[in-house]
Amino acid sequence: MSQPVAKVSLTGIKPTGDPHLGNLVGAIRPALQLAEEYDSLYFIADYHALTTVRDPELLRHYSRSVAATWMAAGLDPKRTTFYVQSDVPEIFELTWALSCITGKGLMNRAHAYKAARDRNLEAGEDPDAGVNMGLFNYPILMAVDILIMESDVVPVGRDQVQHVEYAADIAGSFNHLYGRSYEFKIPQAIIPPGETGHTLPGLDGRKMSKSYDNTIPLFLQENQLKKLVRRIPTDSTPVEAPKDPDSSAPFLILESFAPPSASGLVADTRKRLEEGGMGWGELKNVLFEVLNTELAPLRERYDELMRPGSELDSFLADGAERARARASRVLSSVRKAIGIAR
């Protein structure tokens, strides 16, 4: 009896900065768990990054850094298909084909474009000031990323669900026009567990985010990591006084990041804070030790992969070959359906 075919999961990673602790907890770890139950694909969305990253060297660095980070965090390129978007040219041909059946009105309603227009209007500027066509057409390219790999599910944050809905809408339009010859799968968004709980606080107590410049980079050297942890804000509550762990940024980071094996340590730390007798300085020392213990092996693996000529290049090349095999099969079917192929 034949085994059922596993559903396909696709995860895109935009290389617009060096990864930080919030990425690992909220995105990387939950997404990697999908490899347990899906035929999983992960890709570095370097062409998407062009809407904001203008420095070629920086884009190359970010693309390599993000790829190395995911592998250091546990992505197995032999078990999953891991590739760089720009290594699959079929994506860009299909983007034009699907652009021709996508209504401008749909793009007008895209969250990122609407937000840019709203900011301009509030500032008294032309609504489209500073808006490039990459930003405007972004949802179509993302839809193609999803559809060309015949994805069933796409793990995204809540603010990205619209992109998957757009992919489903565009697929539906194509299927309505050309479904007699070829039909795209209709993808669904799934929200990883990390998106349903509290967010990881940053160095200033707000949500950890590159836009706030309050992140804890994943691969800092030990002494730099300790300095950043010491910078996390706390109040002036005396050591002996009871404290609320759930309003403490250092404790929330500890609770979110600590592995299951450290659950006893987390519970004991909570108890000591609530009863009094544990100061913020001691809490930060506990947090640093947990972070450093968990991140040290990842840091070592990351440094290996980032060296010129490392196995990272061969892993990505192999992933690109497998991704292109999928993409070319889909594009060939689309070309025949729309009348391009002879």
C-alpha positions in Angstrom: 0.0 0.0 0.0 1.5 3.4 -1.0 2.3 6.0 1.6 0.2 9.2 1.5 2.1 12.2 0.0 3.1 14.7 2.6 1.7 18.2 2.3 4.1 20.9 1.4 5.1 23.7 3.8 7.0 26.8 2.6 8.9 29.3 4.7 10.4 32.5 3.3 13.1 34.4 5.2 13.8 38.0 4.2 17.5 38.9 4.6 17.3 42.5 5.9 19.4 42.2 9.0 21.5 39.9 11.3 19.2 37.5 13.1 18.4 38.1 16.8 17.0 36.3 19.8 13.4 37.2 18.9 13.8 35.6 15.5 15.0 32.4 17.0 12.2 32.1 19.6 9.3 33.5 17.5 10.1 32.3 14.0 13.0 29.9 13.5 12.3 27.3 16.1 8.5 27.1 15.4 9.1 27.0 11.6 11.7 24.2 11.9 9.2 22.1 13.8 7.1 21.9 10.6 9.8 19.7 9.0 8.5 16.9 11.3 5.1 16.7 9.6 5.5 18.4 6.2 7.6 18.2 3.0 9.3 21.4 4.0 10.9 24.1 1.9 12.8 27.1 3.2 14.2 29.9 1.1 16.1 33.2 1.5 14.0 35.9 -0.1 16.8 38.1 -1.4 14.8 39.7 -4.2 12.2 40.8 -1.6 14.9 42.5 0.4 15.7 44.8 -2.6 12.7 47.0 -1.7 14.8 48.3 1.3 18.4 47.1 1.1 20.4 49.2 -1.3 24.0 48.1 -0.4 25.1 45.1 -2.5 27.7 43.9 -0.1 25.3 44.2 2.8 22.6 42.2 0.9 25.1 39.4 0.2 26.2 39.4 3.8 22.6 39.3 5.1 21.7 36.5 2.7 24.6 34.3 3.8 24.1 35.2 7.5 20.5 34.3 7.5 21.1 31.0 5.7 23.9 30.1 8.2 21.7 31.1 11.1 18.9 28.7 10.1 21.3 25.9 9.6 23.0 26.5 12.9 19.6 26.5 14.5 18.9 23.0 13.2 17.7 23.2 9.6 18.8 20.0 7.9 19.4 20.6 4.2 19.3 16.9 3.5 15.9 16.6 4.9 14.4 19.9 3.6 14.8 21.9 0.5 16.8 25.0 1.3 17.5 27.6 -1.4 18.0 31.2 -2.3 15.1 32.8 -4.2 17.4 34.4 -6.9 18.7 30.9 -7.8 15.3 30.0 -9.1 14.7 32.2 -12.2 11.4 30.4 -13.0 9.9 32.5 -10.1 10.4 35.7 -12.0 8.8 34.5 -15.3 5.8 33.3 -13.4 5.6 36.6 -11.6 5.0 38.4 -14.9 2.4 35.8 -16.0 0.4 36.2 -12.8 0.8 40.0 -12.7 -1.2 40.0 -16.0 -4.3 38.4 -14.3 -4.0 40.3 -10.9 -6.2 43.4 -10.4 -4.6 46.6 -9.4 -7.4 47.1 -6.9 -6.2 44.1 -5.0 -2.7 45.5 -4.8 -4.1 48.9 -3.7 -5.5 47.1 -0.6 -2.2 45.5 0.4 -1.3 46.4 4.0 2.3 47.6 3.3 1.3 49.8 0.4 -1.7 51.3 2.3 0.5 52.0 5.3 3.0 53.8 3.1 0.3 55.9 1.6 -1.3 56.7 5.0 2.1 57.9 6.3 2.5 60.2 3.3 -1.0 61.6 3.6 -0.4 62.3 7.3 2.8 64.1 6.4 1.0 66.2 3.8 3.0 64.6 0.9 1.9 63.0 -2.4 0.3 59.6 -1.4 2.9 57.6 -3.5 6.0 59.6 -2.5 8.9 57.2 -2.0 6.8 54.1 -3.0 8.6 51.9 -5.5 7.0 49.3 -7.7 8.8 46.6 -5.8 6.8 47.5 -2.7 3.6 47.8 -4.8 4.1 44.4 -6.6 5.5 42.7 -3.5 2.4 40.6 -2.9 2.5 39.1 -6.4 6.1 38.0 -6.1 5.3 36.5 -2.7 2.3 34.7 -4.2 4.5 33.2 -6.8 7.0 32.1 -4.2 4.2 30.1 -2.7 2.4 28.8 -5.8 5.4 27.7 -7.8 6.4 25.3 -5.1 2.8 23.9 -4.9 2.7 24.8 -1.2 -0.2 23.6 0.9 0.6 25.7 4.0 2.7 28.8 4.8 3.7 29.6 8.3 3.5 33.4 8.8 3.0 36.0 11.5 -0.4 37.5 12.0 0.7 40.6 10.0 1.6 38.4 7.0 -1.6 36.4 6.7 -2.9 38.8 3.9 0.0 37.7 1.7 -1.1 34.1 1.8 -4.7 35.2 1.2 -3.6 37.1 -1.8 -1.8 34.0 -3.1 -5.0 32.1 -2.8 -6.9 34.8 -4.6 -4.4 34.9 -7.4 -4.4 31.1 -7.7 -8.2 31.2 -7.8 -8.2 33.7 -10.7 -5.7 31.6 -12.7 -7.7 28.5 -12.0 -10.9 30.2 -13.2 -9.2 31.2 -16.5 -7.0 28.3 -17.2 -8.1 25.5 -14.9 -9.0 23.1 -17.8 -5.2 22.8 -18.4 -3.6 23.4 -15.0 -4.7 24.3 -11.5 -2.7 25.8 -8.7 -3.1 24.5 -5.2 -4.9 26.9 -2.9 -2.5 27.6 0.0 -3.5 28.2 3.6 -1.7 30.3 6.2 -0.8 28.8 9.6 0.4 30.9 12.5 3.3 29.3 14.4 2.9 28.8 18.2 5.4 31.6 18.9 2.9 34.1 17.4 0.1 33.2 19.8 1.8 33.9 23.1 3.5 37.0 24.5 6.2 38.7 22.4 9.9 38.6 23.4 10.9 42.0 25.0 14.0 43.8 23.8 16.7 45.8 25.5 14.2 48.7 26.1 11.3 46.6 27.3 9.4 46.9 24.0 8.9 44.1 21.5 12.3 42.9 20.3 12.6 44.3 16.8 15.2 45.6 14.4 13.0 48.6 13.8 13.3 49.5 17.4 17.1 48.8 17.5 16.6 46.9 20.7 17.6 43.4 19.7 20.0 40.9 21.2 21.9 39.5 18.2 22.2 35.7 18.2 26.0 35.4 17.7 27.6 38.0 19.9 30.8 37.0 21.7 30.3 36.0 25.3 31.5 39.3 26.8 29.3 41.4 24.4 26.3 39.2 25.2 26.8 39.8 29.0 27.0 43.6 28.5 23.7 43.6 26.5 21.9 41.5 29.1 23.1 43.9 31.8 21.5 46.8 29.8 18.0 45.4 30.0 15.9 47.9 32.0 14.6 47.1 35.5 13.1 49.2 38.2 14.6 50.2 41.6 12.7 47.5 43.7 15.1 46.4 46.5 16.5 42.9 46.5 14.5 41.8 49.5 11.1 43.1 48.1 8.7 40.9 46.2 8.7 41.4 42.4 6.3 40.6 39.5 8.1 38.3 37.1 5.5 38.8 34.4 6.4 42.6 34.2 10.1 41.9 34.1 11.8 41.9 30.7 14.8 39.7 31.8 12.4 37.1 33.3 10.2 37.0 30.2 13.2 36.4 28.0 14.4 33.7 30.3 10.9 32.1 30.3 10.6 32.2 26.5 14.1 31.1 25.7 15.1 28.5 28.4 15.0 24.9 27.1 12.6 22.3 28.7 15.6 21.0 30.7 15.8 24.3 32.5 12.1 24.4 33.5 13.0 23.8 37.2 15.4 26.8 37.1 12.7 29.0 35.6 10.1 27.9 38.2 12.6 28.5 41.0 13.5 31.9 39.7 9.9 32.9 39.5 9.3 31.8 43.1 12.3 33.7 44.4 11.2 36.9 42.6 7.7 36.7 43.9 8.8 35.9 47.5 11.6 38.5 47.5 15.3 37.9 48.1 16.4 37.8 44.4 17.6 41.1 42.9 17.5 42.2 39.3 21.3 41.8 39.0 21.2 38.1 40.0 18.3 37.6 37.6 20.3 39.0 34.8 23.2 36.7 35.7 20.9 33.7 35.5 19.6 34.9 32.1 23.1 35.4 30.7 24.2 31.9 31.8 21.1 30.3 30.1 21.5 32.3 27.0 25.2 31.7 26.7 24.9 28.0 27.3 22.2 27.6 24.6 23.8 30.0 22.1 27.5 28.9 22.3 27.1 25.8 20.1 25.0 27.7 17.6 27.6 30.5 17.5 30.3 27.9 16.8 28.4 26.3 14.0 27.4 29.7 12.5 31.1 30.8 12.4 32.0 27.6 10.6 29.3 28.2 8.0 30.1 31.8 7.4 33.7 31.1 6.4 34.4 31.4 2.7 34.1 28.1 0.9 32.2 26.4 3.7 29.7 23.7 3.1 26.9 26.3 3.2 27.5 27.0 -0.5 27.1 23.4 -1.6 24.0 22.9 0.6 22.4 26.0 -1.1 23.4 24.9 -4.5 21.9 21.4 -4.0 18.7 23.1 -2.6 18.5 25.4 -5.6 18.7 22.3 -8.0 15.8 20.6 -6.2 13.8 23.8 -6.0 14.3 24.5 -9.7 13.1 21.0 -10.5 9.8 21.7 -8.8 9.5 25.2 -10.2 10.3 24.3 -13.8 7.6 21.6 -13.7 5.0 24.1 -12.6 6.1 26.8 -15.0 6.0 24.4 -17.9 2.4 23.6 -17.0 1.5 27.2 -16.7 3.2 28.1 -20.0 1.1 25.5 -21.8 -2.1 26.6 -20.1 -1.7 30.3 -21.1 -0.6 29.6 -24.6 3.1 30.5 -24.4 4.6 27.1 -25.0 4.5 25.8 -28.5 
